[in-house]
């Protein structure tokens, strides 16, 4: 068990491929990286059912579960970033989330999730043989959360549930910028006297919440015969990043490190969503999320006159999706028992003038009689800054999830 947990935590630290916001918080993973949500455009926070699992923004949803659910997700992300004549492509494999939920009848339900919230990852070498100038840039970091959840249906009004979750934040960040020797401005007769050392501006540190162990999400879910909807509120909090800076010369000499703590004020999140069910198995859904950023994000920055802040804007996301549930009857055809999904989303990032547009398709492939399912989602889209000379990104991702459904702890019928 310890080896499995170490593997999951290590995989969660290597995920994002986006260059946008890489010196601030990095790329934000949407809705916990659930494969079923990704296949319908990240909509469906209000949809209930034993094949849904824990929702990061709507903890009240699991109160309607009747079976134990275990969900493990993998993500392959391919991104191509372009700026004028420069192009950068990268591929990353990650495990952005896993979750577990356990229903307890009239006592409600409990859940536990690991969610990678923000991540940054880049490793690039640049060499110019004509000028003799070399450079290496490396970013590796992640802000991830362990989230225990509890939800219960309201007595005497069983169509409504209340839920709460605590987000315990952990993580790290590491950044190194290496410049190779450049004596192009020195006369040939004096070049022998120049220093051939590489100089690395190195920064590393850890993430935690300032003055508190966690931040919290509260939600309310209503499930009707045809329509379901939820409302949720996530508290604001301050992320604290204790950093250590030092200059390294050819990895032999290091100056005395400089220590600094940057603080990032994360505003409250408001979220809502609706799911409308047609003909028992067809679902149309829409979700909205909104965060009002009122302060800039302090960058890792460091030497060489790097920008000290990343300007922010209101963070808003709207997503629309469709899902046809698979038949629960094992003797129906495999195609009829398969779940099909598609959807799209538009998101304004926390980074100023950065907007994302995407679409996705997905399927839930049943495996055996007990409800185990393989979830698959294909997603793609574009991130744009709307400004000349800035980065624009095209991205494509494949998400694969294993959904286990069981009746642990429940007595068998006779």
N, C-alpha and C positions, 0 to 999 in steps of 0.2 A: 504493500500500500504506500509506503514511504517513497519507493522508487517511482511509482506511478504519479504521485503528487509532485515530485521534483521534476519529472518529465513535463507535466502539464504547465507548471510555473515557468520553466525554461522556454517552452514553446510559446507561451503567452507574451514573452518579452521580445519576440522577433516577428513583427507583423506588417507594419505599415510600409507602403511603397511610395506614398505621395511625397513630393518635395515641398508642397505648400504648408506653411506653418511649422516646418521641421525644426526651426530654432526656438519655437514657442512651446506648444504642447504636442504638436504633431497632428496626425490624422485621427479623427474621432470615429470609433466604431459604432455603428447605428444599432440600437435595440439589442445589444448583447451578442450580435453576430449569429442569431438563430437562423438555421437554414430554411425552415418553413416560412418564417417571416420574409426572408430575403427573396424567396421564390414568388411572392406576391407583392413585390415593391416595398417591402418593410411596412406593410399595412397589416391590420388584424390584431391589434392589441386588445380589442374587445371580444375576440372570438374565443369561446370556451370549448372544452373537449379534452379527452384524455391524450390526444396526439399533439397538444399544443405546448405543454411544458410551462416553465416559469417565465414570466414577463418582467423585464427590468423596470419598466415604467408603470406596470399595472400589477402589483403583487396580489390584489384582490382576486385575480382570475382563477388561481389554483383552488379556491374554496369550492368550486363546482366540479373538481376532478373526483373520480371514483376509483381510479387505479394509480398505482405507483408509476412514475415516469422518470426515466433517465435519458439524458440527451447529451451527446458528444458531437462537436462540430469541428470540421477542418476547412481551411480556406486557402485556395491558390489564387494569388492576385498578380496580374500582369499589367503594368502601367508604362505608357510612353509619354514623356514630358517634352514639350517643344517650346523654344523661345528664340524667335528670329531664326538664325541658322543653326542653333544648338539643339541637339536631341539626346535624350537620356532614357534608356529603357531598363526595366528591372522586373524580376519575378521573385515572389516570396511565397513561402508556405508557412502557415501558422495554425494555431489552435486558439481561436478568439474567445471561445466560451464552452463551458459545460454546465449542466444543471441537473438537479435531482429534486423531486417533490414527492411527498408522502401524505395521502389523505388519512384523516383520523375520525371520519364520520361526523357526529354532531360537535366534536371538539375542534373542527376546522381542518386545516392542512398546513404543513410546514414544507419549506423548500430551502435549498442551498445552491448558490451559483458562483462560478468564477467568470468574471467578465473583464475583458481587456477594453478599457475606456478610450485611452489615447495611446498612440504608438508612433515611433519614428525610426526609420531604418534606411541607411544609405552608406555605401562603401565604394568610393570611386577614386581612381588614380588618373592624373593628367600629366602628360609628358610632352615637352616641346623641345625636340633635339636641336632645332635651329637656334633657339635662344639660350638653351641650357637651363631652362626653368622647369622645375618639377613641382607638383603639388599633390597631396592626398587628403581626401575629406572622408570622415567617418562619423556617422551618427548611429547610436544604438540605444533605444530606451523604450520604456513602457510604463503607463499608469494603469494598474489593474486593480480590481476590487473583488473581495470575497463578500457575498451578500446572503445572509440568512433572511428568510421570509416567513411570515405567518399570515394566514387569511382565515376568515370564518364567515359563514352565512348568518344573516341577521335573524334572530328568533322571531317567529310569528310573521316574518316577511321574507320567505326563503328565496325570493327572486333577487334579493340584493345581498351583496357581500362587501366586507371591509377588509383591507389588507395593509400591511406595513412591512417595510424592509429596512435594514441597516446596511450601509455601504462602508466597509472597512478598506481603506485605501493603502496600497503599497506600490512600490515601483522603484525604478532607477533610471538614470540618464547618463550617457557617456558620449563625449564629443571630442574629436581630435582633428586639428587642422595642421598639416605639415607642409612647409615650404622648403623646397630644395635650394641648393646654393645657386646664386646668380652673380657672376663676375663680368657680365657683358659690358658694364660701364667702366671697367678697369683696363688700363693700358696693358698691352701684351707683355711688356717688360716687367710689369708689376704684378701680373696675375699670380705668380708663384707665392706671393705673400698673403693672398686672400684665404679666408677660412672656408673649407669645403663642407662644413657641418650642415645637417638638416636641422631645422628648428620646428618643434611641434608645440602648438598651443593646445593643452589638454585640459579638459574639464570633466568632472564626474560627480555624481551625487545621488541622493535618494529622495523619494517623495513620501509625504505623509500629510494628514490634515492638521492644521494649526489649532492647538488648544482644545482638541476634541478627538475622541477615538473614531468617530464615524459621522456620516451625514445620512439623511433619512428620506424615504419615499412613502407617502400615504395615498391610498386610492380607494375609490368606491366603484363597484361594478353592479350593473343591473342586467339581468338576463331574462328577456321575455320570450314569448313563443316564436316570434319571428325576428325581432330586433334586440340587439344587446349593445350597451354602450358603457363607457367608463370615463372617470375624471381622476386625474392624479396631480399631486403637488410634490416636488422634490425640493428640499431645503437648500438654501445657499450655503456655501462653505469656502474656506480659504485653503488652497494647496500650498504647502511649504516645501521648498526644494533646497536642501543644504548642499552647496557646491564647494568643490575644491579646485582651484586653478593652479597650474604650474607650467613653466616652460621647460622643455626637454631638448637637449642638444645631442643629436645622434644617439639618443638613448643611453648616453654615458653620464651626462651631467644634468642635474635638475635643480632649478632654483627653489627657494623656500616657497611652499604652496601658499596661495592666498585663499582665504575662506570667505564665502559670502552666502547669504540666504536670500533667495528670491521668493516672492509670494504672489500667487495668482488668485484673484477673487473670482470664484465661479458663481454666477447668479442662479437664482431659483429657476426651476423648470416647470412649466405648465404643460400638461398633455391631456388629450382627449381622443376618443375614437368611437366609431360605430360599426357594427356588423349587421347586415340585413340578410336574412336567410329566405331563399325562394325554393319552393318545391322540395323542401327537406334537405337537399344536398348541395344546393348552389348558394354561394355566399358572395355578397358584394360589400366591400369595406373601405373605410377612409379613416386616416389618422392625422392628427395635427400635433406639433410640438413647438414650443416657443420659449426662448431665453433672451432676456434683455441685458446684454453686456453694456456696462457703463464705464469700464476702465480697460486700458490696454494690457496686453500680456507681456511681461518682462521676458526678454530672450535669455538664452544661455550666454550669447555674445562672447565677451572676452577681449582678446587683443586685436590688433590690425584694424581698428576703427570700424568694427562691425556694428550693425544697427542694434540699439539697446532694447527696443520694444517692437512688438507686432500689433498694429492697430486692429481694433475689433469692430464688429457690427452686431446687430440683433441676429441671433441664431434662430432660424425658422425652418420647419420642414413640413411638407404636406405629401402624403402618399395615398395612392389609390390601388386597390387590388381586387382580384377575383380568385375564388377557390371552389372547385367541385370536389366535395368529399367523396372518398371511396366507399363502396358498399361494405358494411360490417359483416356480411354473410359470406362465409368461407366457400360455399358451393357456387357463388357467382363467378363469372369469368375474371381472369387476372386483370384485364383492362378495366373492368367495371369496379374492381376493388382498389384500383390505383387512384390516388389523389392528384389532381392537376391544378396548377396555379399560374398566374401571371399578374404583372402590375408595373407601376412606375412611380417615380418620386422626383421632387424638386426640393433642394436644400440650399439655404444660404449658410455658409460656414461662419464660425466665430471670427475667422480672419477676414478683414475688411475687403470687400469687392470680390470675394471668392464665392462662386455659385456652382452647384453640382446638379446635373440632370442625368437620370438613369432609368433603365428598365430591366425587367427580369422575367424569366419563366422558370418553372420548377415542377417537380413531381415527387410524390411520396409512394415508394415502391414497397408493398407489403411483403414480409418475410415470415411465412409460417402462420400457424393458427393463433398464436398468443398475442398478436398485436405489434410485434417488432416491425420496424419500418426503416428503410433506407431513404433518406431525404436527399434530393439533388436540386441544386439551383444554379442557373447561369445568369450572370448579371453583367451589364456594361453601361457605359455612359461617358460623360465629359465633365471635366472641371475647368472653369474659365475664370480669368481675372478681369476680363473686359478692358484691359489696358495694353497698349502697344509695348512690346518688348518684355512683357511679363510671361511667366510660365502658364501654359495650358496643358492639360493632361487628358489623355484618352485611357480609359481603364476597362479591363475585362476580368471577371472573376468566376471561379468555379467553387461552389460550396458543397460539401458532402457531410451529411449528418447521420448518426445512428440513434434512432429513437427506440428505447426499450420500454415496453408497457407490461406491468405485471400486477398480481393481486397479493403481494407479500403481506403477511399478518392478518389476512382475511380468511375466515373459515369457509371451506368448500360446501356447496349445497349438496344435499343428498337426494 
